[in-house]
């Protein structure tokens, strides 16, 4: 995954939309990024490339598969920051990552496949030639080796480390209190950055907070990630439904494991940074919804979910 692709996908996951007019400006920025990639056609390289595995949360290993599909058998795992050799690339199942989604798959020199969503090649150009003939099968000799490698990470069962959120999940109030603490931490981080710019601190608004929390729950329950709900409602309509009248803006995020991480993500995205450091905002509503890594293989199932709304009143 190239640095430009990562930036584009990060924008997709951490999308900022202040209004329909400002939305156009954000889209223009994305189009410019895409245009740089799709200008004069770049010839695919004629030799393998290399890349670095980027785990969704920087800890868990990434599944390797027998073909470019989530339905293909799991045949191994790659650890975060592992260096890999990419023989060729092809299109396959669309995969979600912390930076967004892609349908590009990389065939490794071991014959195994990994989604390009989890590989950083450090270049804006294709890192390896296209796979010819849709070859999706690894060499037979590698199949017996594949189950052996996953057994190492599966014994510590990395997903069980984040089971701590499950313990407070039994008493529901525990989770709610933990999420409220997350929201307060995000507010403190917002105001710390705003002070550096000379902006007034934001105050928490209950109406915007309700709108933010409900949007998180809606994204989790209906498995989508967007500023627009499946029924067409946008951030302004959600704020008005909770009684807030006035100009509003919204940042969303998914998959960041804690307040510091979501703040880093928003601050590293120019649009989101500009949004939360806009001195015209006076109030905010922050929603944090803890996730569960055992709900599924996608961030749409696992979370956590984050929504921050900004108001001019």
ChimeraX attribute file (.defattr): number of C-alpha atoms within 10 A of each C-alpha:
attribute: neighborCount
match mode: 1-to-1
recipient: residues
	/A:1	28
	/A:2	19
	/A:3	14
	/A:4	17
	/A:5	22
	/A:6	21
	/A:7	18
	/A:8	20
	/A:9	22
	/A:10	21
	/A:11	24
	/A:12	17
	/A:13	23
	/A:14	25
	/A:15	22
	/A:16	26
	/A:17	23
	/A:18	22
	/A:19	16
	/A:20	10
	/A:21	9
	/A:22	13
	/A:23	14
	/A:24	13
	/A:25	15
	/A:26	19
	/A:27	14
	/A:28	12
	/A:29	15
	/A:30	16
	/A:31	14
	/A:32	13
	/A:33	15
	/A:34	14
	/A:35	11
	/A:36	11
	/A:37	15
	/A:38	11
	/A:39	8
	/A:40	8
	/A:41	8
	/A:42	10
	/A:43	9
	/A:44	13
	/A:45	14
	/A:46	12
	/A:47	11
	/A:48	16
	/A:49	18
	/A:50	17
	/A:51	22
	/A:52	19
	/A:53	25
	/A:54	25
	/A:55	21
	/A:56	19
	/A:57	14
	/A:58	11
	/A:59	13
	/A:60	18
	/A:61	23
	/A:62	20
	/A:63	20
	/A:64	24
	/A:65	25
	/A:66	24
	/A:67	26
	/A:68	28
	/A:69	19
	/A:70	18
	/A:71	10
	/A:72	15
	/A:73	15
	/A:74	18
	/A:75	22
	/A:76	23
	/A:77	23
	/A:78	22
	/A:79	17
	/A:80	19
	/A:81	16
	/A:82	13
	/A:83	16
	/A:84	21
	/A:85	18
	/A:86	27
	/A:87	22
	/A:88	25
	/A:89	25
	/A:90	22
	/A:91	17
	/A:92	18
	/A:93	16
	/A:94	17
	/A:95	20
	/A:96	20
	/A:97	24
	/A:98	23
	/A:99	23
	/A:100	21
	/A:101	19
	/A:102	20
	/A:103	16
	/A:104	18
	/A:105	27
	/A:106	32
	/A:107	31
	/A:108	20
	/A:109	15
	/A:110	16
	/A:111	22
	/A:112	26
	/A:113	30
	/A:114	28
	/A:115	32
	/A:116	27
	/A:117	28
	/A:118	28
	/A:119	26
	/A:120	21
	/A:121	23
	/A:122	16
	/A:123	13
	/A:124	14
	/A:125	18
	/A:126	17
	/A:127	26
	/A:128	22
	/A:129	19
	/A:130	18
	/A:131	16
	/A:132	10
	/A:133	7
	/A:134	13
	/A:135	13
	/A:136	20
	/A:137	15
	/A:138	19
	/A:139	11
	/A:140	9
	/A:141	10
	/A:142	15
	/A:143	18
	/A:144	10
	/A:145	12
	/A:146	20
	/A:147	14
	/A:148	12
	/A:149	14
	/A:150	19
	/A:151	13
	/A:152	11
	/A:153	15
	/A:154	14
	/A:155	8
	/A:156	10
	/A:157	12
	/A:158	14
	/A:159	15
	/A:160	12
	/A:161	10
	/A:162	15
	/A:163	15
	/A:164	10
	/A:165	16
	/A:166	17
	/A:167	12
	/A:168	15
	/A:169	15
	/A:170	10
	/A:171	10
	/A:172	11
	/A:173	11
	/A:174	14
	/A:175	18
	/A:176	16
	/A:177	12
	/A:178	16
	/A:179	19
	/A:180	16
	/A:181	14
	/A:182	21
	/A:183	24
	/A:184	17
	/A:185	17
	/A:186	23
	/A:187	21
	/A:188	15
	/A:189	15
	/A:190	19
	/A:191	19
	/A:192	13
	/A:193	16
	/A:194	18
	/A:195	13
	/A:196	9
	/A:197	12
	/A:198	10
	/A:199	17
	/A:200	16
	/A:201	20
	/A:202	21
	/A:203	15
	/A:204	19
	/A:205	18
	/A:206	16
	/A:207	19
	/A:208	28
	/A:209	23
	/A:210	18
	/A:211	26
	/A:212	28
	/A:213	20
	/A:214	16
	/A:215	27
	/A:216	25
	/A:217	16
	/A:218	15
	/A:219	22
	/A:220	21
	/A:221	11
	/A:222	12
	/A:223	13
	/A:224	16
	/A:225	24
	/A:226	15
	/A:227	19
	/A:228	15
	/A:229	16
	/A:230	14
	/A:231	6
	/A:232	8
	/A:233	11
	/A:234	18
	/A:235	23
	/A:236	20
	/A:237	16
	/A:238	20
	/A:239	25
	/A:240	15
	/A:241	14
	/A:242	14
	/A:243	13
	/A:244	19
	/A:245	15
	/A:246	11
	/A:247	14
	/A:248	23
	/A:249	21
	/A:250	25
	/A:251	25
	/A:252	25
	/A:253	27
	/A:254	27
	/A:255	25
	/A:256	22
	/A:257	15
	/A:258	17
	/A:259	21
	/A:260	13
	/A:261	14
	/A:262	22
	/A:263	19
	/A:264	13
	/A:265	20
	/A:266	23
	/A:267	18
	/A:268	15
	/A:269	17
	/A:270	12
	/A:271	20
	/A:272	23
	/A:273	19
	/A:274	13
	/A:275	22
	/A:276	25
	/A:277	21
	/A:278	15
	/A:279	17
	/A:280	15
	/A:281	22
	/A:282	17
	/A:283	19
	/A:284	27
	/A:285	25
	/A:286	28
	/A:287	27
	/A:288	29
	/A:289	24
	/A:290	23
	/A:291	23
	/A:292	18
	/A:293	21
	/A:294	14
	/A:295	12
	/A:296	11
	/A:297	12
	/A:298	16
	/A:299	26
	/A:300	22
	/A:301	21
	/A:302	18
	/A:303	24
	/A:304	22
	/A:305	27
	/A:306	29
	/A:307	24
	/A:308	25
	/A:309	29
	/A:310	28
	/A:311	24
	/A:312	14
	/A:313	14
